Amino acid sequence: MELSGAVWRKSTRSGQNGGACVEVADNLAGVVLVRDTKDRSGGTLAFTPESWRAFVAEVGCQR
């Protein structure tokens, strides 16, 4: 999967907790990417946009 075009943003729910945050990239067609802010090279999770919306709705977050 090509990630070079991903535009990452810090989750609005991450808060100011010393870097224990996630970043989300939702600008690529057909995929939403999630990674750990503290370990950006440690791996990326990929979700379909539908799955990501369902997850966000279930945990009560807002974009």
Secondary structure, DSSP 8 states (H G I E B T S, - for coil): ---TT---EE-TTS-SSTT--EEEE--STT-EEEEEGGGTTS--EEE-HHHHHHHHHHHT---
